[in-house]
Amino acid sequence: METVCMQIVLVLLLLIVHRLDGSLSPALQDLNQPQQLPVDLEPEFEGTIQNISSPTGREAILTCSVKNLGRYKVGWLRASDQTVLALQGRVVTHNSRISVVHEDFRTWRLRIRQLRESDRGCYMCQINASPMKKQIGCIDVQGECPFPCDCVLF
Ligand SMILES: *[C@@H]1O[C@H](CO)[C@@H](O)[C@H](O)[C@H]1NC(C)=O
């Protein structure tokens, strides 16, 4: 009776060890791999872009923060039609109300001055990694036009 009991315990132990082994092996494989160099780190967004709401005529700023950018680039696009507005710190759209502020290596702010209702919508901060990474922030433009304000002309 005692030996049967021992055998059952042994089988159970073996099963447990087998399972543990199965779940541990990927971690062990990771340990065996050579240390990754910093250049191999994948770029990542830090936090999320905050949506904003602003009246026409004012300015709106969307902030995109990225870490481990490495050799990749950050772009700002208009989400509705995928128009590229800026690449890295350079504005590529012919819209003098749009600018990009690049700060402390990792932050790209899209700034739209003299907001118009047509600016309402979502904007995409994109990293040209593979696969491409993106984050979206939206601007709600309220119709109230403070005086003086040139927004009614367009
Ligand atoms: C911003 O607004 C969009 C669209 O309404 C929504 O999908 C997204 O979750 C919002 N982001 C935050 C941070 O609230």
The ligand as an SDF file (V2000), in Angstrom:
LIG
                    3D

 14 14  0  0  0  0  0  0  0  0999 V2000
   -9.4420   60.9990  -27.8800 C   0  0  0  0  0  0  0  0  0  0  0  0
  -10.5680   60.9670  -28.6990 O   0  0  0  0  0  0  0  0  0  0  0  0
  -10.6320   59.8250  -29.5510 C   0  0  0  0  0  0  0  0  0  0  0  0
  -11.8180   59.9870  -30.4860 C   0  0  0  0  0  0  0  0  0  0  0  0
  -12.9220   60.4960  -29.8210 O   0  0  0  0  0  0  0  0  0  0  0  0
  -10.7160   58.5750  -28.6910 C   0  0  0  0  0  0  0  0  0  0  0  0
  -10.7300   57.4380  -29.5120 O   0  0  0  0  0  0  0  0  0  0  0  0
   -9.5050   58.5240  -27.7630 C   0  0  0  0  0  0  0  0  0  0  0  0
   -9.6000   57.4250  -26.8960 O   0  0  0  0  0  0  0  0  0  0  0  0
   -9.3770   59.7940  -26.9610 C   0  0  0  0  0  0  0  0  0  0  0  0
   -8.1200   59.7900  -26.2460 N   0  0  0  0  0  0  0  0  0  0  0  0
   -8.0310   60.0640  -24.9280 C   0  0  0  0  0  0  0  0  0  0  0  0
   -6.6740   60.0370  -24.3400 C   0  0  0  0  0  0  0  0  0  0  0  0
   -9.0060   60.3220  -24.2450 O   0  0  0  0  0  0  0  0  0  0  0  0
  1  2  1  0
  1 10  1  0
  2  3  1  0
  3  4  1  0
  3  6  1  0
  4  5  1  0
  6  7  1  0
  6  8  1  0
  8  9  1  0
  8 10  1  0
 10 11  1  0
 11 12  1  0
 12 13  1  0
 12 14  2  0
M  END
$$$$
